[in-house]
Amino acid sequence: MAKIIKGILPRDEIKKITTGLFSAQFLDGGMSGGQLGNKLKNNTQVAPTSPQYRELSELVMAALRANEEFNANAFPRRIISPIFSSYKQEQEYKKHVDSALMGPYPGMRTDLSITIFLNDPDAYKGGELVLETPFGEHEYKLPPGDAILYATHHVHHVKKITKGRRLAAVTWIESMVPDPQKREILNDLGEVAKTLIQSESAIETITKLEKGRLNLLRMWANN
């Protein structure tokens, strides 16, 4: 599953974040890349101890919690504090799979990853996020404020930057519904219900559909 979520960050918050990033302290991104981090990951990221980090992190977390589409697709139980990454010329993140557990021991299970693009795609060349799926590779390079939400088990990489600078916020989600197929079913049913409501269909039909969807969520949710 991969889902584009438009406008997860509004323009004024993007401006606050990018302004804060230009004065923040960046460190070698390989430190958060696991055992192969230094071999695969060539970028920088804001130090969690940087004075700007807490405010910028809270802006992203608040936006995720408030976004209806994100919540309908992710069913978030827990969300890791985001990483703010920077890629400049010749930097990239080679093919990898994100860690299954993150955070202090015993760790949080990572079911979903989300990349929020923070600057204009015309500001840099390269830098596409590439997901490998059973249906082939899919590339994403989105406008600022838009995000791509995807299952963490996908092999993925960030293409080498050939010009400019790419800024993004990345974080991971533990879902109340760990099974990606079950999440997709619930989301599909929710989309159908929304369409029926907008078309003013019979309330009895909508009620039966919502009964089924919510009972499935009750059966599958692990909170």
Helices and strands as residue ranges (DSSP letters): E 2-5, H 11-22, E 26-28, G 29-32, G 34-36, H 37-40, E 41-42, E 44-46, H 53-66, H 68-74, E 76-79, E 83-87, E 92-96, E 101-102, E 108-109, E 112-117, G 121-123, E 124-125, E 129-133, E 136-140, E 147-151, E 156-158, E 163-164, E 166-175, H 180-198, H 203-220
